[in-house]
């Protein structure tokens, strides 16, 4: 299945890692991390898949994917 969930990846100077937040699964601030951006993205995708499996097994509804504005953001 192809789910369209968001992933926010940000660098943490303190941890010296890329931290991953999954906005549709807000029960914790950061869900995983990686030494590289690519590793963080891969780990984030694995966590999303694990959360989906868990919710399906528990007969709980999946969160709705968040939609971002279609218009490009303007940087001022």
LINTAJO-V384741 format. One line per field, one symbol per residue. psi: psi as a letter, one per 30 degrees, with the letter a starting at -180 (. if undefined). A space follows every 10 residues. Layout:
psi->???
This chain:
psi->kjkillkkkk kjeefhlkkk kjefigflek fallfleeee eeeeeeeeee eeeeeeeghl kklkkkklkf kkkkk.
